[in-house]
Amino acid sequence: MASVFLYHVVGDLTVGKPEMVEFYETETVESAIRAIGESTECGIPVWRKRSTPNLPGFVENSEMRQQRFVGILNSLDIVAFLAKSECLQEEKAMKIPVSEVVSPDNTLLKQVDPGTRLIDALEMMKQGVRRLLVPKSVVWRGMSKRFSILYNGKWLKNSENSSSSSGLAADSTNRPTTSMTSCRDKFCCLSREDVIRFLIGVLGALAPLPLTSISTLGIINQNYNFIEAYLPAIEATRRPPCDPSAIAVLEQTENEQQFKIIGEISASKLWKCDYLAAAWALANLYAGQFVMGVEDNMSSRSFSDFLQTSFPGGEQNGTTKAKKFSSRSIGFNPTSPTRLSIGRSMYRGRSAPLTCKTSSSLAAVMAQMLSHRATHVWVTEADSDDVLVGVVGYGEILTAVTKQPSAFVPSHRSYEGFGNENQS
């Protein structure tokens, strides 16, 4: 394990981070769409309002704050919600409170001290934490040892564990004494994207990991969600929740022995899209059509225009499909609406999934994710551009940089299965 994780603290990664503004569950879907466009990892933390009035001298502790955290709302959640028939038929859907959309899970965020060791923060993220809530500090004195060149800080135990960590007292005496003053009730939010960006800046300290292939590191996740191109796109929303929040759209190769990826339905692809158009497309198109796009002109984006259709290929409840969807309106750049079985070279653009090969290095994958602001990269075979093997996300990268070298797997590891076995 690289010493950089032992001598850096969480505070080193929060320099320049803006103060977090809580987004409450009573806010509307329309407000959430604007907030997500300015967020990291394509999602925003959602909070309950304080039940206790702001009395003079009252200080909310970390446990109370943790209980107010509801979950993380992303762009795919909103599009899937708007694609429901009852929402498509109601123009007031954008005014619905996000409490009806977000999936409650308050384990996705954890409050930590600025002086928490980076290695401890990484372990939390490996266990499923996606955001770290860090108090904003106005005064830091001292040094977090010679490795902390970005920020002057100190090693602190989490306040929640301070009473149960007496065994570390002897070690603490060898650390430089420092002092800190925090801004009361002011926090910044640290995401996994922030951690990856930090790791890119210290690649030398991680050698030889950055130049090692992801197959050698054994971090290719084969337990991903997928949907076949001929199925209705709305089926993607019925897949079990996963991390990353993405569903691969696959079609069989010519020999029907393998599957190739032609696109994806994911939070990162829908991050800054036209949500109404995307919801209409998700409810009415096949998965292959959704990721490739349909070249019909769409002159209006009102719900009344989106409502003139059901699933593709026929009529339902006396309504006829209206050809007004344009893939450009949801951020795609397709070429042909006529076929599902089209090679990747036919639909290059934003609809093309972000891919790498099993032979790609860890550093290359990290750079891809950051440059595209993506939460994951799909992995294809070394000798193929589209035969899917698995996916690499934030969790896999954090596992790679913290595991012992002896835990690496041979580079000739085979990948025989793919996807979640319970899917068809």
Secondary structure per residue as TSV (DSSP state, phi and psi in degrees):
chain	resnum	aa	ss	phi	psi
A	1	M	-	360.0	132.1
A	2	A	-	-65.1	138.2
A	3	S	T	-65.9	-18.5
A	4	V	H	-59.5	-29.3
A	5	F	H	-76.5	-23.4
A	6	L	H	-84.5	-30.4
A	7	Y	H	-105.0	-9.0
A	8	H	-	-93.7	153.8
A	9	V	B	-122.2	165.2
A	10	V	G	-57.6	-34.8
A	11	G	G	-58.5	-27.1
A	12	D	G	-64.1	-26.1
A	13	L	G	-94.2	-6.8
A	14	T	-	-101.9	1.9
A	15	V	T	-60.6	124.7
A	16	G	T	82.5	-2.6
A	17	K	-	-70.7	135.6
A	18	P	-	-71.7	159.4
A	19	E	-	-67.8	137.0
A	20	M	-	-75.1	133.7
A	21	V	-	-107.3	119.7
A	22	E	-	-66.0	136.3
A	23	F	E	-105.9	116.9
A	24	Y	E	-88.9	152.7
A	25	E	T	-66.3	-14.4
A	26	T	T	-83.9	-8.8
A	27	E	S	-69.0	159.9
A	28	T	B	-86.7	164.8
A	29	V	H	-60.2	-38.4
A	30	E	H	-60.3	-42.0
A	31	S	H	-66.7	-37.0
A	32	A	H	-63.8	-38.8
A	33	I	H	-60.9	-42.7
A	34	R	H	-65.5	-40.9
A	35	A	H	-68.2	-39.0
A	36	I	H	-64.9	-34.1
A	37	G	H	-62.0	-22.2
A	38	E	T	-106.2	8.7
A	39	S	S	-97.3	175.5
A	40	T	S	-104.8	156.8
A	41	E	T	56.8	23.6
A	42	C	T	60.1	26.3
A	43	G	E	-155.2	164.3
A	44	I	E	-131.0	142.2
A	45	P	E	-70.0	139.9
A	46	V	E	-114.2	136.3
A	47	W	E	-124.6	154.4
A	48	R	-	-88.0	150.9
A	49	K	-	-72.6	154.2
A	50	R	-	-65.2	132.6
A	51	S	S	-82.7	-22.3
A	52	T	S	-93.1	127.7
A	53	P	-	-62.5	156.1
A	54	N	-	-74.9	75.6
A	55	L	-	-74.8	149.8
A	56	P	T	-59.1	129.8
A	57	G	T	84.5	-6.6
A	58	F	-	-78.6	130.3
A	59	V	-	-123.4	123.9
A	60	E	-	-77.7	123.7
A	61	N	-	-83.5	173.0
A	62	S	H	-65.0	-34.2
A	63	E	H	-66.9	-42.5
A	64	M	H	-63.8	-39.6
A	65	R	H	-67.7	-38.4
A	66	Q	H	-63.3	-37.3
A	67	Q	H	-69.1	-24.7
A	68	R	H	-79.3	-18.9
A	69	F	E	-73.5	128.6
A	70	V	E	-94.5	-54.8
A	71	G	E	172.4	-170.9
A	72	I	E	-114.7	128.1
A	73	L	E	-105.2	126.2
A	74	N	E	-118.1	176.0
A	75	S	H	-65.3	-35.1
A	76	L	H	-66.7	-36.5
A	77	D	H	-58.7	-43.9
A	78	I	H	-69.5	-45.0
A	79	V	H	-61.9	-42.1
A	80	A	H	-63.7	-37.2
A	81	F	H	-67.2	-45.6
A	82	L	H	-68.0	-22.2
A	83	A	T	-78.8	-10.9
A	84	K	S	-64.7	144.8
A	85	S	H	-58.4	-38.7
A	86	E	H	-69.3	-25.0
A	87	C	H	-83.5	-38.1
A	88	L	H	-64.1	-26.1
A	89	Q	T	-92.9	7.2
A	90	E	-	-132.6	113.7
A	91	E	G	-68.2	-14.2
A	92	K	G	-85.7	7.4
A	93	A	G	-59.4	-34.4
A	94	M	G	-69.7	-13.5
A	95	K	G	-98.2	1.8
A	96	I	S	-70.6	138.5
A	97	P	B	-66.0	147.0
A	98	V	G	-69.4	-12.7
A	99	S	G	-60.4	-22.2
A	100	E	G	-89.3	-2.3
A	101	V	T	-114.2	-44.5
A	102	V	S	-69.0	142.3
A	103	S	-	-89.1	116.9
A	104	P	-	-63.3	128.0
A	105	D	-	-166.4	92.6
A	106	N	T	-85.2	10.6
A	107	T	T	-87.1	-5.1
A	108	L	S	-80.3	-9.3
A	109	L	E	-133.3	144.0
A	110	K	E	-143.9	136.7
A	111	Q	E	-86.5	133.3
A	112	V	-	-134.2	161.5
A	113	D	-	-78.4	152.9
A	114	P	T	-60.1	-26.2
A	115	G	T	-89.4	7.1
A	116	T	S	-63.2	132.9
A	117	R	B	-59.6	144.2
A	118	L	H	-61.6	-36.5
A	119	I	H	-62.4	-36.3
A	120	D	H	-69.2	-37.5
A	121	A	H	-65.4	-39.8
A	122	L	H	-64.7	-37.8
A	123	E	H	-63.8	-38.7
A	124	M	H	-61.2	-44.2
A	125	M	H	-67.5	-34.3
A	126	K	H	-66.0	-25.6
A	127	Q	T	-87.0	1.7
A	128	G	T	118.4	-7.1
A	129	V	-	-72.0	129.8
A	130	R	-	-107.5	-17.8
A	131	R	E	-136.4	142.2
A	132	L	E	-114.5	126.6
A	133	L	E	-94.1	116.1
A	134	V	E	-118.8	125.9
A	135	P	E	-60.8	139.3
A	136	K	E	-75.3	132.0
A	137	S	E	-109.8	139.2
A	138	V	E	-103.7	-19.3
A	139	V	E	-140.0	125.5
A	140	W	E	-127.8	128.9
A	141	R	E	-126.5	136.9
A	142	G	S	109.6	-172.4
A	143	M	-	-134.4	143.8
A	144	S	S	-90.2	49.2
A	145	K	-	72.1	177.8
A	146	R	T	-69.2	-16.2
A	147	F	T	-78.5	-19.7
A	148	S	-	-83.7	88.6
A	149	I	-	-96.4	-9.6
A	150	L	S	-95.0	-25.5
A	151	Y	-	-154.3	137.4
A	152	N	-	-90.7	117.1
A	153	G	-	-148.9	-170.3
A	154	K	-	-141.5	159.6
A	155	W	-	-82.7	121.0
A	156	L	-	-126.3	148.9
A	157	K	-	-81.9	150.9
A	158	N	-	-56.8	138.3
A	159	S	G	-59.3	-28.8
A	160	E	G	-70.4	-24.9
A	161	N	G	-107.8	5.1
A	162	S	G	-62.0	-35.0
A	163	S	G	-76.5	-19.6
A	164	S	G	-107.3	12.8
A	165	S	-	-118.5	36.7
A	166	S	G	-65.5	-22.5
A	167	G	G	-66.4	-17.6
A	168	L	G	-92.9	1.5
A	169	A	H	-61.7	-40.3
A	170	A	H	-64.4	-40.1
A	171	D	H	-67.6	-32.5
A	172	S	H	-67.0	-24.8
A	173	T	T	-67.3	-21.7
A	174	N	T	-85.5	-4.6
A	175	R	S	-92.6	150.1
A	176	P	-	-65.6	140.6
A	177	T	-	-77.6	135.9
A	178	T	-	-140.3	172.5
A	179	S	E	-135.8	154.0
A	180	M	E	-143.2	143.1
A	181	T	E	-123.8	126.5
A	182	S	E	-104.8	148.8
A	183	C	E	-78.6	119.6
A	184	R	E	-61.8	129.6
A	185	D	E	63.3	20.8
A	186	K	E	-115.9	125.0
A	187	F	E	-135.2	159.8
A	188	C	E	-121.9	158.7
A	189	C	E	-113.3	122.4
A	190	L	E	-101.9	124.6
A	191	S	E	-104.7	170.5
A	192	R	H	-67.4	-28.8
A	193	E	H	-62.4	-38.6
A	194	D	H	-62.0	-38.1
A	195	V	H	-66.5	-44.3
A	196	I	H	-63.2	-38.4
A	197	R	H	-63.6	-38.5
A	198	F	H	-64.2	-43.1
A	199	L	H	-62.5	-36.1
A	200	I	H	-60.1	-31.6
A	201	G	H	-79.7	-11.6
A	202	V	T	-126.2	34.4
A	203	L	G	-58.0	-35.1
A	204	G	G	-60.1	-36.8
A	205	A	G	-72.9	-14.1
A	206	L	G	-97.8	-1.3
A	207	A	T	-54.7	141.4
A	208	P	T	-95.4	12.3
A	209	L	G	-55.3	-45.5
A	210	P	G	-57.1	-32.0
A	211	L	G	-95.0	3.2
A	212	T	S	-83.4	140.7
A	213	S	B	-70.2	151.9
A	214	I	H	-67.6	-25.9
A	215	S	H	-71.3	-38.3
A	216	T	H	-65.6	-37.7
A	217	L	H	-72.3	-17.6
A	218	G	T	69.6	36.3
A	219	I	-	-111.0	11.6
A	220	I	-	-78.4	117.1
A	221	N	B	-86.0	115.8
A	222	Q	-	-95.8	-0.5
A	223	N	-	-98.6	64.9
A	224	Y	-	-109.2	163.7
A	225	N	E	-87.8	143.7
A	226	F	E	-149.7	163.1
A	227	I	E	-144.1	142.4
A	228	E	E	-82.3	150.6
A	229	A	T	-62.7	-26.4
A	230	Y	T	-82.9	-6.6
A	231	L	S	-85.9	153.2
A	232	P	B	-57.1	137.8
A	233	A	G	-59.6	-29.8
A	234	I	G	-62.0	-21.6
A	235	E	G	-61.7	-24.9
A	236	A	G	-61.7	-31.9
A	237	T	G	-74.5	-10.5
A	238	R	G	-96.8	2.1
A	239	R	S	-74.3	150.7
A	240	P	-	-62.9	147.5
A	241	P	-	-57.7	143.3
A	242	C	-	-149.3	168.5
A	243	D	S	-126.7	116.8
A	244	P	S	-74.9	162.1
A	245	S	-	-80.3	79.8
A	246	A	E	-153.8	144.7
A	247	I	E	-125.8	120.6
A	248	A	E	-75.1	139.9
A	249	V	E	-103.3	118.9
A	250	L	E	-118.6	154.9
A	251	E	E	-140.4	152.4
A	252	Q	E	-71.4	148.5
A	253	T	-	-75.2	174.6
A	254	E	T	-60.8	-35.2
A	255	N	T	-84.3	-1.1
A	256	E	S	59.1	21.2
A	257	Q	S	-101.3	-18.1
A	258	Q	S	-134.6	166.9
A	259	F	E	-120.4	139.9
A	260	K	E	-114.9	149.6
A	261	I	E	-88.5	129.3
A	262	I	E	-111.8	-8.3
A	263	G	E	172.1	-170.7
A	264	E	E	-152.1	153.9
A	265	I	E	-115.0	107.4
A	266	S	E	-148.0	163.5
A	267	A	T	-64.1	-37.4
A	268	S	T	-70.6	-35.2
A	269	K	T	-72.0	-29.2
A	270	L	T	-96.7	7.6
A	271	W	T	-53.2	-50.9
A	272	K	T	-123.3	42.6
A	273	C	S	-90.5	178.4
A	274	D	-	-82.8	104.3
A	275	Y	H	-64.4	-36.7
A	276	L	H	-67.2	-43.9
A	277	A	H	-65.6	-40.4
A	278	A	H	-64.9	-38.8
A	279	A	H	-64.8	-42.7
A	280	W	H	-60.0	-46.2
A	281	A	H	-64.0	-41.2
A	282	L	H	-63.8	-35.0
A	283	A	H	-80.7	-20.5
A	284	N	H	-122.6	-11.6
A	285	L	S	-111.3	161.2
A	286	Y	B	-72.3	159.9
A	287	A	H	-59.4	-41.2
A	288	G	H	-64.1	-39.2
A	289	Q	H	-67.2	-37.5
A	290	F	H	-61.8	-45.8
A	291	V	H	-80.4	-25.3
A	292	M	H	-89.3	-31.7
A	293	G	-	95.4	159.6
A	294	V	-	-123.0	132.3
A	295	E	B	-87.7	17.3
A	296	D	-	-73.5	148.0
A	297	N	-	-77.3	140.1
A	298	M	-	-120.7	110.4
A	299	S	-	-89.7	-16.6
A	300	S	-	-138.7	150.2
A	301	R	-	-119.6	24.4
A	302	S	S	-81.0	156.1
A	303	F	H	-60.3	-33.8
A	304	S	H	-60.3	-32.0
A	305	D	H	-76.0	-36.5
A	306	F	H	-72.4	-19.5
A	307	L	T	-83.2	-1.5
A	308	Q	S	-85.2	23.9
A	309	T	-	-153.0	164.0
A	310	S	-	-124.1	-148.8
A	311	F	S	-66.5	150.1
A	312	P	T	-66.3	153.8
A	313	G	T	99.1	6.8
A	314	G	S	174.4	-166.1
A	315	E	-	-116.9	156.5
A	316	Q	B	-149.0	131.5
A	317	N	T	55.6	33.3
A	318	G	T	76.9	6.7
A	319	T	B	-102.1	146.3
A	320	T	-	-111.0	142.6
A	321	K	-	-63.8	127.7
A	322	A	-	-100.4	132.1
A	323	K	-	-91.5	74.3
A	324	K	-	-124.5	5.6
A	325	F	-	-85.0	134.7
A	326	S	B	-122.4	128.0
A	327	S	G	-62.5	-26.0
A	328	R	G	-62.5	-28.8
A	329	S	G	-70.3	-17.9
A	330	I	G	-112.2	19.9
A	331	G	T	91.1	9.9
A	332	F	-	-98.4	161.0
A	333	N	-	-135.0	74.2
A	334	P	-	-85.7	-179.2
A	335	T	-	-128.9	-32.1
A	336	S	-	-141.1	130.0
A	337	P	S	-96.3	0.8
A	338	T	S	-89.7	-22.1
A	339	R	-	-133.4	153.3
A	340	L	S	-92.0	-33.8
A	341	S	-	-89.3	84.1
A	342	I	-	-128.0	137.6
A	343	G	-	-66.5	156.5
A	344	R	G	-60.3	-30.4
A	345	S	G	-65.3	-13.7
A	346	M	G	-86.6	-13.5
A	347	Y	S	-138.0	43.5
A	348	R	-	-60.3	148.5
A	349	G	S	139.5	-159.6
A	350	R	T	-67.3	-17.4
A	351	S	T	-77.7	-18.7
A	352	A	S	-70.2	133.2
A	353	P	-	-70.3	152.5
A	354	L	-	-80.9	117.8
A	355	T	E	-127.9	160.1
A	356	C	E	-140.3	-179.4
A	357	K	E	-111.1	163.8
A	358	T	T	-61.3	-24.0
A	359	S	T	-87.2	-3.0
A	360	S	-	-65.5	146.7
A	361	S	B	-80.7	159.7
A	362	L	H	-60.6	-42.0
A	363	A	H	-62.4	-39.0
A	364	A	H	-65.4	-40.4
A	365	V	H	-66.7	-42.7
A	366	M	H	-61.3	-42.2
A	367	A	H	-64.8	-39.2
A	368	Q	H	-60.1	-46.6
A	369	M	H	-62.1	-43.0
A	370	L	H	-71.4	-41.4
A	371	S	H	-67.1	-29.9
A	372	H	T	-100.1	1.6
A	373	R	T	52.0	43.1
A	374	A	-	-102.2	153.7
A	375	T	S	-92.3	-4.5
A	376	H	E	-165.4	165.6
A	377	V	E	-135.8	129.0
A	378	W	E	-76.3	143.2
A	379	V	E	-110.5	127.2
A	380	T	E	-111.8	168.6
A	381	E	-	-62.4	153.8
A	382	A	T	-62.5	-30.2
A	383	D	T	-105.9	18.8
A	384	S	-	-142.5	147.8
A	385	D	S	-89.4	-14.3
A	386	D	S	-141.5	-4.7
A	387	V	B	-74.1	112.5
A	388	L	E	-77.5	137.6
A	389	V	E	-111.7	-42.7
A	390	G	E	179.5	-157.2
A	391	V	E	-144.1	150.3
A	392	V	E	-123.8	124.8
A	393	G	E	-123.5	-168.0
A	394	Y	H	-57.7	-44.5
A	395	G	H	-59.1	-41.7
A	396	E	H	-67.1	-37.7
A	397	I	H	-66.9	-42.9
A	398	L	H	-64.3	-34.8
A	399	T	H	-65.1	-41.5
A	400	A	H	-64.5	-44.1
A	401	V	H	-77.6	-12.4
A	402	T	H	-110.0	-6.5
A	403	K	S	-82.2	158.3
A	404	Q	-	-76.5	146.5
A	405	P	G	-56.5	-30.6
A	406	S	G	-67.0	-15.4
A	407	A	G	-87.5	-1.8
A	408	F	-	-67.7	148.9
A	409	V	-	-101.5	158.5
A	410	P	-	-61.4	149.7
A	411	S	T	-71.5	-13.8
A	412	H	T	-91.5	15.8
A	413	R	-	-55.0	137.9
A	414	S	-	-96.6	153.4
A	415	Y	-	-124.3	96.1
A	416	E	-	-95.1	-35.5
A	417	G	-	-101.0	170.9
A	418	F	-	-154.6	151.2
A	419	G	S	66.8	179.2
A	420	N	-	-75.5	126.7
A	421	E	T	-67.1	-21.5
A	422	N	T	-84.0	7.4
A	423	Q	-	-104.7	155.0
A	424	S	-	-115.5	360.0
